[in-house]
Protein backbone atom coordinates (compact mmCIF):
# COMPACT_ATOMS: atom_id res chain seq x y z
CA UNK A 1 0.00 0.00 0.00
CA UNK A 2 2.54 2.57 1.07
CA UNK A 3 2.69 5.26 3.70
CA UNK A 4 0.84 8.54 3.18
CA UNK A 5 1.83 12.00 4.40
CA UNK A 6 -0.41 15.05 4.62
CA UNK A 7 1.46 18.28 3.94
CA UNK A 8 0.22 21.71 4.99
CA UNK A 9 0.24 24.02 1.99
CA UNK A 10 0.29 27.80 1.80
CA UNK A 11 -2.90 29.40 0.47
CA UNK A 12 -4.39 26.05 -0.61
CA UNK A 13 -5.81 22.97 1.04
CA UNK A 14 -3.36 20.37 2.35
CA UNK A 15 -2.12 17.66 -0.02
CA UNK A 16 -1.83 13.97 0.75
CA UNK A 17 1.06 12.19 -0.93
CA UNK A 18 2.30 8.63 -1.07
CA UNK A 19 5.81 8.94 0.36
CA UNK A 20 7.26 6.13 -1.78
CA UNK A 21 6.26 8.12 -4.91
CA UNK A 22 7.48 11.53 -3.76
CA UNK A 23 11.20 11.22 -3.10
CA UNK A 24 13.08 13.71 -0.93
CA UNK A 25 15.69 15.31 -3.20
CA UNK A 26 16.87 18.01 -0.79
CA UNK A 27 16.45 18.89 2.86
CA UNK A 28 18.02 21.08 5.48
CA UNK A 29 17.53 21.45 9.24
CA UNK A 30 18.57 23.92 11.92
CA UNK A 31 18.30 23.60 15.69
CA UNK A 32 18.19 26.31 18.34
CA UNK A 33 21.03 26.14 20.85
CA UNK A 34 18.79 24.93 23.66
CA UNK A 35 17.46 22.18 21.41
CA UNK A 36 13.80 23.00 22.00
CA UNK A 37 13.16 24.57 18.61
CA UNK A 38 14.01 23.51 15.09
CA UNK A 39 13.36 24.51 11.49
CA UNK A 40 13.37 22.24 8.47
CA UNK A 41 12.71 22.49 4.74
CA UNK A 42 12.25 19.52 2.41
CA UNK A 43 11.90 19.25 -1.35
CA UNK A 44 10.04 16.22 -2.67
CA UNK A 45 9.97 15.22 -6.35
CA UNK A 46 7.72 13.07 -8.51
CA UNK A 47 7.65 12.38 -12.24
CA UNK A 48 4.63 10.67 -13.78
CA UNK A 49 2.17 11.00 -16.69
CA UNK A 50 1.33 14.54 -15.50
CA UNK A 51 4.97 15.58 -15.69
CA UNK A 52 7.62 16.65 -13.22
CA UNK A 53 6.35 18.10 -9.93
CA UNK A 54 7.87 19.24 -6.66
CA UNK A 55 6.46 19.83 -3.19
CA UNK A 56 8.53 22.25 -1.15
CA UNK A 57 7.49 22.26 2.50
CA UNK A 58 8.88 23.30 5.83
CA UNK A 59 8.12 23.69 9.48
CA UNK A 60 9.13 25.45 12.64
CA UNK A 61 8.53 23.55 15.87
CA UNK A 62 9.15 24.98 19.33
CA UNK A 63 8.73 22.46 22.16
CA UNK A 64 9.07 25.05 24.92
CA UNK A 65 6.86 23.82 27.80
CA UNK A 66 5.28 27.24 28.38
CA UNK A 67 5.12 28.56 24.80
CA UNK A 68 4.85 25.66 22.34
CA UNK A 69 4.46 26.66 18.71
CA UNK A 70 4.25 24.90 15.36
CA UNK A 71 4.21 26.57 11.93
CA UNK A 72 3.98 24.70 8.61
CA UNK A 73 3.98 25.94 5.00
CA UNK A 74 4.33 24.38 1.57
CA UNK A 75 4.11 24.97 -2.17
CA UNK A 76 3.40 22.74 -5.16
CA UNK A 77 5.84 23.58 -7.98
CA UNK A 78 5.70 22.36 -11.58
CA UNK A 79 9.01 23.76 -12.82
CA UNK A 80 12.41 22.96 -11.30
CA UNK A 81 13.48 26.57 -11.92
CA UNK A 82 10.80 27.74 -9.45
CA UNK A 83 12.02 25.46 -6.64
CA UNK A 84 14.65 27.89 -5.21
CA UNK A 85 12.01 30.63 -4.96
CA UNK A 86 9.61 28.23 -3.21
CA UNK A 87 12.40 27.25 -0.79
CA UNK A 88 13.03 30.93 -0.03
CA UNK A 89 9.29 31.57 0.45
CA UNK A 90 9.00 28.67 2.91
CA UNK A 91 12.10 29.91 4.74
CA UNK A 92 10.54 33.36 5.13
CA UNK A 93 7.16 32.02 6.26
CA UNK A 94 8.62 29.74 8.94
CA UNK A 95 10.95 32.57 10.02
CA UNK A 96 14.12 30.55 9.48
CA UNK A 97 17.56 31.86 8.64
CA UNK A 98 18.58 32.46 5.03
CA UNK A 99 21.34 29.91 5.66
CA UNK A 100 18.68 27.17 5.93
CA UNK A 101 17.26 28.07 2.50
CA UNK A 102 20.75 28.30 1.04
CA UNK A 103 21.69 24.86 2.40
CA UNK A 104 18.50 23.27 1.10
CA UNK A 105 18.89 24.82 -2.37
CA UNK A 106 22.50 23.63 -2.56
CA UNK A 107 21.42 20.06 -1.81
CA UNK A 108 19.24 19.95 -4.93
CA UNK A 109 20.62 17.64 -7.64
CA UNK A 110 22.99 19.55 -9.91
CA UNK A 111 21.82 20.28 -13.44
CA UNK A 112 24.00 19.76 -16.49
CA UNK A 113 24.50 22.85 -18.61
LOMARMAR-150718 format. One record per atom (N, C-alpha, C): x negated, y, z negated. Coordinates in Angstrom, 3 decimals. Atoms other than C-alpha are relative to their C-alpha. Layout:
<atoms>
xx_yy_zz
X_Y_Z
...
</atoms>
This chain:
<atoms>
xx_yy_zz
-0.807_-1.197_0.000
0.000_0.000_0.000
-0.854_1.266_0.000
0.825_-1.194_0.090
-2.540_2.567_-1.074
0.477_0.936_-1.083
-0.297_-0.955_1.054
-2.695_5.263_-3.698
0.399_1.336_0.626
-0.465_-1.299_-0.477
-0.836_8.542_-3.181
-0.433_1.099_-0.966
0.382_-1.162_0.790
-1.825_11.997_-4.397
0.878_1.161_0.431
-0.764_-1.209_-0.295
0.414_15.050_-4.624
-0.898_1.198_-0.252
0.896_-1.161_0.067
-1.459_18.276_-3.938
0.843_1.277_-0.001
-0.656_-1.296_0.076
-0.219_21.711_-4.986
-0.539_0.888_1.111
0.392_-0.869_-1.104
-0.241_24.017_-1.985
0.329_1.452_-0.346
-0.225_-1.425_0.199
-0.295_27.804_-1.803
1.033_0.465_1.013
-1.086_-0.549_-0.819
2.903_29.403_-0.473
0.661_-1.045_0.892
-0.765_1.059_-0.660
4.390_26.053_0.610
0.214_-1.109_-1.013
-0.283_1.085_0.940
5.813_22.968_-1.042
-1.199_-0.938_-0.075
1.123_0.934_0.125
3.356_20.366_-2.350
0.032_-1.052_1.113
0.101_1.089_-0.971
2.115_17.663_0.023
-0.390_-1.271_-0.738
0.326_1.308_0.564
1.833_13.970_-0.748
-0.793_-0.743_1.064
0.868_0.662_-0.965
-1.058_12.188_0.926
-0.372_-1.390_-0.494
0.532_1.315_0.302
-2.296_8.631_1.075
-1.517_0.172_-0.064
1.417_-0.329_0.192
-5.812_8.938_-0.362
-0.929_-0.796_0.910
0.878_0.787_-0.866
-7.260_6.134_1.785
-0.017_0.543_1.429
-0.050_-0.593_-1.341
-6.259_8.116_4.912
-0.611_1.401_0.050
0.537_-1.359_0.073
-7.478_11.535_3.757
-1.324_-0.052_-0.767
1.314_0.173_0.609
-11.202_11.220_3.101
-0.572_1.327_-0.486
0.678_-1.197_0.521
-13.082_13.707_0.932
-1.289_0.177_0.789
1.197_-0.273_-0.798
-15.686_15.306_3.204
-0.903_1.032_-0.664
0.814_-0.968_0.753
-16.870_18.015_0.791
0.689_0.277_-1.324
-0.547_-0.396_1.296
-16.445_18.894_-2.860
-1.097_0.661_-0.823
0.927_-0.665_0.907
-18.021_21.085_-5.484
0.716_0.235_-1.324
-0.549_-0.191_1.344
-17.529_21.454_-9.243
-0.911_0.913_-0.801
0.746_-0.825_0.957
-18.574_23.918_-11.922
0.633_-0.177_-1.373
-0.482_0.132_1.371
-18.300_23.605_-15.687
-0.440_1.202_-0.811
0.342_-1.063_0.937
-18.191_26.307_-18.336
-0.985_-0.565_-1.016
1.039_0.441_0.932
-21.033_26.138_-20.845
0.541_-0.845_-1.146
-0.567_0.736_1.129
-18.788_24.932_-23.661
0.614_-1.326_0.444
-0.538_1.241_-0.516
-17.458_22.175_-21.407
1.506_-0.147_-0.111
-1.452_0.111_0.132
-13.802_22.998_-22.004
0.732_0.475_1.251
-0.621_-0.489_-1.228
-13.155_24.566_-18.613
-0.832_-0.434_1.204
0.724_0.312_-1.228
-14.010_23.513_-15.088
0.810_0.413_1.220
-0.566_-0.355_-1.289
-13.359_24.512_-11.493
-0.452_-1.050_1.000
0.420_0.896_-1.065
-13.372_22.243_-8.467
0.751_0.325_1.289
-0.583_-0.147_-1.331
-12.710_22.487_-4.737
-0.339_-1.256_0.774
0.205_1.178_-0.842
-12.245_19.517_-2.408
0.538_0.271_1.395
-0.458_-0.056_-1.386
-11.904_19.252_1.350
0.262_-1.435_0.429
-0.379_1.330_-0.486
-10.039_16.218_2.675
0.273_0.091_1.497
-0.092_0.013_-1.456
-9.969_15.218_6.345
0.757_-1.226_0.480
-0.707_1.110_-0.630
-7.718_13.068_8.512
0.095_0.275_1.498
-0.219_-0.070_-1.437
-7.649_12.379_12.244
0.978_-1.111_0.375
-0.978_0.980_-0.457
-4.627_10.665_13.780
0.632_0.493_1.297
-0.664_-0.383_-1.244
-2.171_11.002_16.693
0.390_1.480_0.032
-0.326_-1.430_0.068
-1.326_14.536_15.498
-1.233_0.837_0.309
1.248_-0.719_-0.214
-4.972_15.581_15.688
-0.839_0.008_-1.273
0.889_-0.134_1.149
-7.616_16.651_13.221
0.619_0.986_-0.978
-0.572_-0.870_1.033
-6.353_18.098_9.932
-0.855_-0.053_-1.253
0.741_-0.117_1.253
-7.866_19.241_6.664
0.945_0.503_-1.079
-0.654_-0.575_1.170
-6.455_19.828_3.194
-1.127_0.505_-0.894
0.971_-0.628_0.900
-8.528_22.254_1.146
0.756_0.329_-1.276
-0.726_-0.238_1.244
-7.486_22.259_-2.502
-0.983_0.122_-1.156
0.864_-0.202_1.154
-8.880_23.299_-5.828
0.803_0.244_-1.253
-0.669_-0.203_1.282
-8.125_23.686_-9.476
-0.948_0.629_-1.012
0.679_-0.505_1.192
-9.127_25.451_-12.640
0.728_-0.619_-1.177
-0.596_0.622_1.184
-8.530_23.550_-15.871
-0.774_0.469_-1.228
0.582_-0.432_1.261
-9.155_24.984_-19.331
0.674_-0.820_-1.098
-0.528_0.868_1.053
-8.727_22.463_-22.158
-0.132_0.604_-1.399
0.093_-0.660_1.291
-9.066_25.045_-24.919
1.234_-0.352_-0.823
-1.152_0.443_0.800
-6.856_23.815_-27.798
1.048_1.092_-0.238
-0.947_-1.077_0.274
-5.281_27.238_-28.379
0.546_0.649_1.262
-0.397_-0.685_-1.234
-5.118_28.562_-24.804
-0.206_-0.893_1.227
0.187_0.864_-1.170
-4.847_25.660_-22.345
0.580_0.666_1.262
-0.451_-0.597_-1.256
-4.457_26.660_-18.707
-0.376_-0.924_1.151
0.274_0.785_-1.196
-4.246_24.902_-15.360
0.534_0.754_1.211
-0.368_-0.714_-1.220
-4.211_26.573_-11.930
-0.406_-0.867_1.186
0.290_0.824_-1.180
-3.985_24.698_-8.610
0.464_0.722_1.259
-0.345_-0.610_-1.289
-3.981_25.936_-4.996
-0.523_-0.882_1.116
0.458_0.777_-1.138
-4.328_24.382_-1.571
0.533_0.540_1.314
-0.371_-0.419_-1.350
-4.110_24.971_2.172
-0.138_-1.171_0.963
0.084_0.957_-1.089
-3.395_22.743_5.164
-0.604_0.730_1.191
0.760_-0.662_-1.060
-5.835_23.577_7.980
-0.099_-0.932_1.198
0.036_0.806_-1.220
-5.705_22.356_11.582
-1.263_0.181_0.824
1.221_-0.283_-0.768
-9.013_23.765_12.820
-1.189_0.035_-0.954
1.178_0.070_0.875
-12.407_22.963_11.303
-0.631_1.370_-0.218
0.586_-1.340_0.130
-13.480_26.568_11.924
0.713_0.850_-1.052
-0.750_-0.719_1.029
-10.804_27.737_9.446
-0.248_-0.553_-1.406
0.243_0.622_1.305
-12.022_25.463_6.639
-0.798_0.914_-0.936
0.734_-0.876_0.926
-14.651_27.888_5.213
0.867_1.128_-0.579
-0.893_-1.052_0.499
-12.006_30.633_4.959
0.969_-0.569_-1.036
-0.902_0.633_0.962
-9.613_28.228_3.206
-0.726_-0.296_-1.307
0.804_0.243_1.206
-12.398_27.252_0.794
-0.141_1.301_-0.796
0.169_-1.301_0.666
-13.028_30.934_0.027
1.322_0.466_-0.625
-1.305_-0.395_0.551
-9.286_31.569_-0.450
0.322_-0.791_-1.275
-0.226_0.808_1.198
-8.996_28.670_-2.913
-0.896_0.497_-1.133
0.952_-0.496_1.015
-12.103_29.911_-4.742
0.518_1.281_-0.648
-0.523_-1.263_0.535
-10.540_33.356_-5.127
1.235_-0.244_-0.864
-1.251_0.243_0.726
-7.156_32.019_-6.261
-0.203_-0.723_-1.325
0.250_0.688_1.280
-8.619_29.737_-8.936
-1.017_0.759_-0.850
0.918_-0.897_0.715
-10.953_32.575_-10.022
-1.328_-0.674_-0.328
1.294_0.659_0.144
-14.120_30.554_-9.483
-1.089_0.903_0.565
1.121_-0.782_-0.505
-17.562_31.862_-8.636
-0.158_-0.223_1.509
0.262_0.147_-1.433
-18.576_32.463_-5.030
-0.998_-1.130_0.251
0.950_1.105_-0.115
-21.335_29.910_-5.665
0.732_-1.326_0.224
-0.777_1.226_-0.170
-18.678_27.175_-5.928
0.459_-0.140_1.450
-0.438_0.030_-1.400
-17.255_28.073_-2.499
-1.184_-0.245_0.922
1.211_0.174_-0.807
-20.754_28.301_-1.041
-0.463_-1.458_-0.032
0.437_1.394_0.133
-21.689_24.859_-2.398
0.941_-0.962_0.722
-0.965_0.864_-0.669
-18.497_23.274_-1.097
-0.134_0.113_1.522
0.159_-0.215_-1.443
-18.891_24.821_2.368
-1.265_-0.674_0.508
1.274_0.601_-0.432
-22.502_23.626_2.555
0.003_-1.519_-0.059
-0.092_1.461_0.035
-21.420_20.060_1.805
0.846_-0.560_1.138
-0.741_0.452_-1.180
-19.240_19.947_4.932
-0.978_-0.676_0.962
0.879_0.628_-0.990
-20.623_17.640_7.637
-0.502_1.045_1.012
0.591_-0.943_-0.945
-22.986_19.554_9.914
0.543_-0.250_1.405
-0.456_0.096_-1.376
-21.824_20.284_13.445
-1.173_0.125_0.954
1.023_-0.128_-1.046
-23.999_19.758_16.490
0.330_1.198_0.866
-0.216_-1.163_-0.875
-24.498_22.850_18.610
-0.918_-0.091_1.197
</atoms>
